[in-house]
Amino acid sequence: MQVTTQAFQHNASAALQNPALQKALKNIKIGFVRKRAAAVAKLPEFEALREAGRDLKNHVLDHLDFYLERFAAKVTEHGGQVHWARDAAEANQIVLEICRSVNAQRVTKGKSMISEEIGLNDFLEAHGVQPVETDLGEYIIQLRHEHPSHIIAPAVHLNRDQVADAFQAHHAPYGFTERREEPRALLDEARQVLRQQFLQADVGVTGANFCIAETGTTVIVTNEGNGDLTQILPRVHIALASIEKVVPTLEDVSLLLRLLARSATGQELSVYTTFSTGPRRPDDRDGPAQFHVVLLDNGRSGMIGGEFQDMLRCIRCAACLNHCPVYSAIGGHAYGWVYPGPMGSVLTPQLIGIETAGPLPNASTFCGRCEEVCPVQIPLPKMMRHWREQEFERHLTPVAARFGLGVWAFFARRPRLYRQAANLASWLFRRLAGGKGRISSLPLAKGWTAWRDLPTPQGRTFQQQWAARRAHRS
Amino acid sequence: MTLSQPRIGLFATCLVDLFRPTVGFAAVKLLEDAGCVVEVPAQTCCGQPAYNSGDRATAQALARQVIAAFEGFDFVVAPSGSCGGMIRQHYPPLFEDDPDWRARATRLSVKTFELTSFLTDVLKVERVAARYAGTATYHDACSGLRELGVKTQPRRLLATVEGLELRELEESEVCCGFGGTFCVKYPELSNRMVSDKTARILATGADVVLAGDLGCLLNIAGKLQRNGAAIKVRHVAEVLAGLTEAPAIGESEGSG
């Protein structure tokens, strides 16, 4: 996909002026924020679970090689195949070769952010394999030639009429010539179209929320059941997972599932939680003949032991997106690549480079709400600050900002000079305000005064007045 | 150290120093009323703008300056959760590789408090001697709330202000969009956030909005006044200290 992270400012501005998007984004508060709050309120031990989740993921990251090898050995033991992919290109090639080995024409897909990260759909299409998204949201945006704007609700940026338009434009070949707008009718229509795709697919690709080392099992959570049909009906199931998704045991998964569903959608548990262990066995009633797991690194192993390791605890619940005042004002596309919101602002620079993704870690007030709701307590603001430090050290910070900071620092490091400058600034501001108490236009502070007035100093500075009072008292 | 009369170093904050001296005097009055001896050592800034801009060296230099100026006091008190949070939470990790300064930073951090938290949590002040006839609403500034746990303290004190009715603000914990340099780096986003905030403030019908951080207050006042709203904006310390004679933030002698 085209990377537009550098245009964040422009993208955000366009998003703020897009009425359809603004209407759709209102649903986030009702659909996610309030439901999460209600679910958390019902579980007194939620804070203790967050700590346990954090500790569990830290343990895994400290022994990642061990658990990955165990997981791979168990997958193989159950008749599955494990493929290690260093980067996106390798992962795509592995999937394509599996498709070619069974002459696959059509691939159904469950929701997978890893598949977005590696650009799998475009790659398969370019090589003659047709991917079909089966998560309803993913399906809608595939019809619209868009990318997800949210990591668990890919079409959250759309309204019902836009979905109706997309279906009307694409479903005539399936016998749906009439435009429908009722959610139920749209759902039925999608279900009927997708059912044919499920039955025709040669290969099913899903992501994996967790990979269990103890059993060699991959786990997906869905609310539509599309994941099950994707992985059970075709001859071949490929699970795409990044390496940090491994967890030691089934018991550990139960902890993370409790955190994940509540943090994501306010559910106690997602509707479907599907465990896949190896291909179909002789006495199984259904299942794929081949089971493949593609384990993707793509820069993650380089985060181990560094200042961004904590980011690898992420379980992709999207609570940080839903609670971010910036994300909820502009949606996900403005961030310009696959992962939006606070988690994206930390992860994206790692995956595509801070030179390209520089605006993202700066697009935060550090209000801290993301860290407050994160089910595994990732210190997101701290890591965004680490990126800013790297930008500053490497002189990637915009020149004007750096200059302004330098001038301010020159005075701030010299208290006597600073006080004189503050006295002067106070006088100047008050003069500019002309006794009004505020300034409505200040050329050097347009970022402020274009949108709001600037209250001016009350009078002489506090330190000046304090010194005068002291002199008077003594 | 005599706890009956602790010596306080008031970290006024650079914004209060320049824009709102009344808040500094309100803090002094509240602390003196509670039996403290207050001093104001020469000061500039806690270093947070540099810290959050990735300029660690400048942040460290300013932190050393603050530590040297304030480490002799029994406590350091700031009428700001943001600067208080900087000293309390961020100074020690700033000196990860410097054991001497790290120790000094840690010693300072544990005795640094946000004003309303210091009054209630440390000094156990239960009531203030102030009057304010009107309806107030309160915005929870992010750093104080999430870094220092400032939530009930200002409300408990406000409940003892004679004549004041506190009307809770919907989504009081959502950021106002100030965010230090954020408000000028991403002005359109900041404007959207402060527009949402001020709409909710106006929806309360209160006649004054209070908060514990001047950054948020300048942002909120600037937006309300740009839109011609009549609601007043004040730092919570002004009301708690009964220093509400001066015009509210962004207002002049004639306009209030």
Interface residues (C-beta under 8 A of the other chain):
Chain A: Q9 A12 S13 L16 P325 V326 A329 I330 N362 A363 S364 T365 F366 C367 G368 R369 E371 E372 R385 W387 R388 E389 Q390 E391 F392 E393 T397 A401 L405 W408 A409 F411 A412 R413 P415 R416 Y418 R419 A422 A425 S426 A433 G435 K436 G437 R438 S440 A445 K446 G447 W448 A450 W451 R452 D453 L454 P455 T456 P457 Q458 G459 R460 T461 F462 Q463 Q465 W466
Chain B: A12 C14 V16 D17 L18 F19 R20 P21 T22 V23 G24 F25 V40 A42 Q43 T44 C45 G47 P49 A50 Y51 N52 S53 G54 D55 R56 T58 A61 L62 Q65 C142 S143 R146 E147 E173 V174 C175 G177 F178 G179 G180 T181 F182 C183 V184 K185 Y186 P187 E188 L189 S190 N191 R192 M193 V194 D196 L218 N219 A221 G222 K223 Q225 R226 A246 P247 I249 G250 E251 S252 E253 G254 S255
